[in-house]
Every structure is written in C-alpha cells, then in structure tokens.
Amino acid sequence: MGRKDGTRIKNLSGMGQLIMDINPLRIGSEVYINQDIDVTELMNYLKVKKKIDNKITFFHAVVTALGKTIYSKEKLNYFISNRHLYKRNNVVISFVAKVEFNDQAEEMMILIPIEEKDNIDKISQKIRKKVDEIRKKKESVDKKGANSAIDVIGKLPNIIRVPLVGLLKKMDSKGLLPESLKEDNLYYSTAIVSNLGSIKCGAIYHHISDFGTCSILVTIGEVKEKKVIIEGKEVKREFCEFGITLDERIADGFYFAQAVKIIEEICANPKLLEEAVSNKVEVKIR
C-alpha cells in the first residue's frame, strides 16, 4: 500500500537497503553535527532589512535558509518508514511556540509549508501569521489536528491511553495514521527547529523520533561575538552554534557536509534569501 505523504524511492543500492534492516529505528540511526557558523553578514543584512520590515527576525532568516538548503539537497526531504525510503511530497518546517511568555503557558505545534516561490519575506509573513493567531487568542485558541488530539488522548487513563498510543504507533509505521492526526503534527514535517538562542541558550543535542516521518532536528544557539584571525588580523565576528540531528539512512556524510556548507554560504551571502527557495545553491567541498 502506498503512502499519501510521500513517493517511494526504489532501486536502492544493496547498502541503502541493508542499512534500514541493520538499523530499523530512526532513533538508533542518528548522526549529530555541531557547527559554529559565521553569521556576521546575515546579522548586518537583518539590520538593514528591519528598517523596511522591523518584524523580520533571525529565526525567520534561519528557517528560510533551511528551506533553501532542503530544496538544494532534495535527499534532506526523504524519510524512512517500515524499512522503505520515501521522498516527502512537500517541504514543511515545524517548531513549537508558547501561547504566552511564561513557564506555565501552553505550547502549540506550528507547521510552516515552504513553497517553491517563497523567500524570506513570504516565510516571515507565514510564521508571524501563525504565531500571532495563537498568541492573540491565548486561552481560546482554536486547536486542530494533533494539537487537539494531544489534549484528548493525554488525559485518558493509563488502561485506555497506553494501548491506544501503541495502536497509533503501529498505524503510523504502516502509513495508516488518520490525516487528522498528521495535521499540525511536527513529527510529520521535513525538519523540526528549536530556537534556543531566544532563551540565551546554546545549541544542544536533541534526538529525533521513531514516530512520524521527520528525519531532521535543528537547534539554534545564541549569537555570540568571537575574535578570529582573518588574513593575519584579529577581527570580531558574530557566530551562531547549530546542533543538527539527522537520520543517517537518508543520505551519506558527504551529502550532509554539503548541506551544512550551503547554510554557511547563505549566511555569508544573505541576499540569497530574497530569491525563491527553489533556486538551488551550489557549493564544493575541497
């Protein structure tokens, strides 16, 4: 039976298929990349950009850069389910947003579709619209899909909830989970992003999940100034630490390294964010 959310990739190499048999679980197939990226040019770009639209943020720029990287390296949009490799039908980046800025505030899962003609302006508008909707309504926010289901299922007694969750996980592995439970479900996105820099925290290692189809999780650390040597001179530059967790079965290490280089290239040349995300960025690793 085929899946509605992806197209199966066939004619894999022997190693490509065997790695799914050797490591059948996503959580046992994680690779982790910790990378300090020079974001000086990006921060300078945002200072100018904010004079036109003061609501554009560093987070919006990073989400756009990730979207552009995924369009440039299509295997980043692959996922594995039931020992089969699939290409997701669309590019979706997800994150969790608090309804209010306090410890007790409820959290909501937000999914942002990244469409081919999107750029930083359109993606910023999409993110702001979604976040504004939940923060304006606060207690009366209209929950749908997985956000609504969590409230219902999570409050069931153990005797009902535990076997029900087990059944849902089994349905998920077979691609049979109801569409209503995939809606607003961050585990059914291309990449989950966590902006830890907003709480003055560094990037951390964070596992991915066997539930759903998400193969990538990115944590964004705090932007900090560092002294570096460039052409024999000590200069101050701004760096951001990124923690990237990936399912190693969707591509090889060289492919992932190229993807990181693309993010670096975009941060060094932020005008690329104004292009359509589907305009590919090419880099070479020497």
C-alpha positions in Angstrom: 0.0 0.0 0.0 1.4 3.4 -1.0 1.6 6.5 1.3 -0.3 9.7 0.7 2.5 11.9 2.1 5.4 10.6 0.0 6.6 8.7 -3.0 8.7 5.6 -2.5 12.3 5.6 -3.8 13.0 2.3 -5.4 16.1 0.7 -7.0 18.3 1.4 -3.9 21.8 0.1 -3.6 22.4 -3.0 -1.5 23.9 -0.9 1.3 21.0 1.6 1.0 18.5 -1.2 1.7 20.6 -3.2 4.2 21.2 -0.1 6.5 17.4 0.0 7.0 17.5 -3.6 8.1 20.5 -3.3 10.3 19.2 -0.1 11.9 15.4 -0.3 11.5 14.7 2.5 14.0 15.3 6.2 13.3 16.3 6.9 16.9 19.1 4.4 16.5 20.3 5.9 13.3 21.1 9.4 14.4 24.1 11.4 13.4 24.8 14.7 15.1 26.5 17.8 13.6 27.6 20.6 15.9 28.7 23.6 13.9 29.6 27.2 14.7 28.6 29.3 11.7 29.7 32.9 11.0 26.5 34.9 10.8 28.1 38.4 10.7 26.9 39.2 7.2 23.5 37.8 8.0 23.2 40.0 11.1 24.3 43.0 9.1 21.7 42.2 6.4 18.9 41.9 9.0 19.8 45.3 10.5 19.1 46.8 7.1 16.1 44.6 6.4 14.5 45.6 9.7 14.4 49.2 8.5 11.9 48.1 5.9 10.1 45.4 8.0 11.0 45.5 11.7 9.3 42.2 12.4 11.7 40.1 10.4 13.9 38.1 12.8 17.0 36.0 12.8 14.7 32.9 13.3 12.8 33.7 10.1 16.1 34.0 8.2 17.3 30.7 9.5 14.0 28.9 8.6 14.3 30.4 5.1 18.0 29.3 4.8 17.0 25.7 5.9 14.2 25.7 3.3 16.6 26.8 0.6 19.1 24.2 1.7 16.4 21.4 1.6 15.4 22.5 -2.0 19.1 22.4 -2.9 19.7 19.0 -1.4 16.5 17.0 -2.0 17.5 13.9 0.0 17.1 16.1 3.1 13.3 15.7 2.4 13.5 11.9 2.4 12.2 9.8 5.3 12.1 6.1 6.1 9.0 4.2 7.2 8.6 0.4 7.6 12.1 -0.1 6.0 11.1 1.8 2.9 12.6 5.1 1.7 10.3 7.9 0.6 10.5 11.4 -0.8 8.1 13.7 1.0 5.5 15.4 -1.2 6.2 18.9 0.2 8.7 20.8 2.3 7.5 21.6 5.8 9.4 23.1 8.7 7.9 22.9 12.2 8.5 24.4 15.6 6.8 24.8 19.0 5.6 28.2 20.1 4.4 29.2 23.5 1.0 30.9 23.7 2.4 33.3 26.3 5.9 34.0 27.6 5.8 32.3 31.0 6.7 28.9 32.4 3.1 27.7 32.7 2.0 28.8 29.2 0.7 26.2 26.8 2.8 25.1 23.8 1.4 24.7 20.3 2.9 22.8 17.4 3.2 25.0 14.3 4.0 23.8 10.8 5.1 26.1 8.0 4.9 24.9 4.4 7.9 26.1 2.4 6.7 26.5 -1.2 8.9 26.8 -4.2 8.4 30.6 -4.8 8.8 31.5 -1.1 11.5 33.8 0.1 12.4 35.4 3.4 9.6 38.0 3.1 6.9 35.4 2.4 8.2 32.9 5.0 8.4 35.6 7.7 4.8 36.5 7.0 3.7 32.9 7.3 5.5 32.4 10.6 4.2 35.7 12.1 0.6 35.0 11.0 0.6 31.5 12.6 2.3 32.7 15.9 0.1 35.8 16.1 -3.1 33.7 15.7 -2.3 31.6 18.8 -1.0 34.5 20.9 -3.9 36.8 20.2 -6.5 34.2 21.2 -4.4 32.7 24.1 -6.9 30.7 26.1 -9.5 30.5 23.3 -7.1 29.4 20.6 -8.7 27.1 18.0 -6.9 23.8 18.3 -7.0 21.4 15.4 -5.4 18.1 14.3 -2.6 16.8 16.6 -2.8 19.9 18.9 -6.4 19.0 19.7 -5.8 15.2 19.9 -3.0 15.6 22.4 -5.4 17.2 24.9 -7.9 14.4 24.5 -5.5 11.4 24.4 -3.1 12.7 27.0 -5.9 12.9 29.6 -7.2 9.3 29.2 -6.5 6.8 32.0 -3.5 4.5 31.6 -5.6 1.5 30.8 -7.0 3.2 27.7 -4.2 5.6 26.8 -1.3 3.1 26.7 -2.8 0.6 24.3 -4.3 3.4 22.2 -0.9 5.1 21.8 0.6 1.6 20.9 -2.1 1.2 18.2 -1.5 4.7 16.8 2.3 4.0 16.6 1.6 0.8 14.7 -0.7 2.6 12.3 2.0 5.3 11.9 4.6 2.7 10.9 2.3 1.4 8.2 1.3 4.8 6.9 -2.2 4.4 8.2 -2.4 7.1 10.7 -5.6 9.3 10.2 -4.9 12.5 8.3 -6.5 14.4 11.2 -3.6 13.3 13.5 -1.0 14.4 11.0 -2.4 17.9 10.8 -0.3 20.4 12.9 1.9 17.4 13.9 5.6 18.4 14.0 6.6 14.8 13.7 5.2 14.9 10.1 7.4 17.7 8.9 10.7 17.8 7.0 12.6 19.4 9.9 11.8 20.4 13.4 13.6 23.7 14.5 14.1 24.8 18.1 15.3 28.4 18.7 17.2 28.1 21.9 19.1 31.3 21.3 15.8 33.2 22.1 16.3 32.0 25.8 20.0 32.7 25.8 20.9 29.0 25.5 23.5 27.2 23.3 22.6 24.6 20.7 22.0 21.2 22.3 21.9 17.6 21.1 18.2 16.6 20.6 17.1 13.2 19.5 14.7 12.6 16.6 11.7 10.3 17.0 10.6 7.0 15.6 7.0 8.3 15.5 6.1 10.2 12.3 8.4 10.9 9.3 10.7 13.7 10.4 14.4 13.0 9.6 15.9 16.3 10.8 16.0 18.3 14.0 17.9 21.6 14.2 18.6 23.6 17.4 19.7 27.2 17.1 22.0 28.6 19.8 22.7 32.1 20.9 24.5 34.5 18.5 27.8 35.5 20.2 30.7 37.7 19.2 34.1 36.0 18.8 37.6 37.1 17.9 39.0 35.3 14.9 42.1 35.7 12.7 41.4 36.6 9.1 44.3 37.3 6.7 46.7 37.6 9.7 44.5 40.2 11.5 42.4 39.7 14.6 38.8 40.8 14.0 35.4 40.4 15.7 32.8 38.3 14.1 29.4 37.0 15.1 28.8 33.3 15.3 25.8 31.1 16.0 26.1 27.5 17.1 23.8 25.0 15.3 23.0 21.5 16.5 21.8 19.3 13.7 20.5 15.8 14.2 19.8 13.6 11.1 18.7 10.2 10.2 21.9 8.8 8.6 19.9 6.4 6.5 18.5 9.1 4.1 22.0 10.1 2.8 25.7 9.8 3.4 28.0 12.0 5.5 29.4 13.8 2.4 25.9 14.8 1.4 25.2 16.2 4.9 28.5 18.1 4.9 27.5 19.8 1.6 24.2 20.8 3.2 26.0 22.5 6.1 28.2 24.3 3.6 25.1 25.6 1.8 23.8 27.0 5.1 27.2 28.7 5.6 27.1 30.1 2.0 23.7 31.6 2.6 24.7 33.2 5.9 27.8 34.7 4.1 25.6 35.9 1.2 22.2 36.7 2.8 20.9 38.3 -0.4 20.2 34.7 -1.5 17.3 34.7 1.0 15.5 37.1 -1.3 15.4 34.6 -4.1 12.9 31.8 -4.4 13.8 29.0 -2.1 13.7 26.6 -5.1 16.7 28.4 -6.6 19.4 26.0 -5.8 22.7 26.9 -4.1 25.7 25.0 -5.3 28.9 24.5 -3.1 32.0 22.5 -3.5 33.9 20.7 -0.7 37.6 20.6 -1.5 
